Amino acid sequence: MSISHGTLNPRDLIPTFLEAVPMRLGILRGDAFFKGDKEFKRLLLEYEEHSSQPDWFMSEECSNYFAELMKLMQDVAPHRHIFASYPGDSSDFGWWPSYIFCDNIDAHRTGMNDYHCIACGWSSEQVKQYQGD
């Protein structure tokens, strides 16, 4: 599921990512929710504190913040999904099924992988079901 496309600028990506977190937190339960919620609130406050400073977006501090935000985005990812830029389009960020990053992707697509892949946890049948085949 794509949430941002067409930019690599942290000034655009950070607020877009922060807007997507509550949607995912609304699905999580228990410890995952509380850990994600606490980290989200911390990152949101930090963003609000620094976002009005134009130089902040080009600073090492912003780079570190962005890395923490990327980790949070992964922490709230759906089961067997990865938060990343889409392979072949580095400006398309979202939660993608982990099989598309798998070294065994050709086996998944051709149906030769009828077991659960150790690398990504998907079988060819699950890939077909996910894709709606």
Secondary structure by P-SEA (a helix, b strand, c coil): cccccccccaaaaaaaaaaaaaaaaaacccaaaaaaaaaaaaaaaaaaaccccccccccaaaaaaaaaaaaaaaaacccccccccccccccccccccccccccaaaaaaacccccccccccccaaaaaaaacc
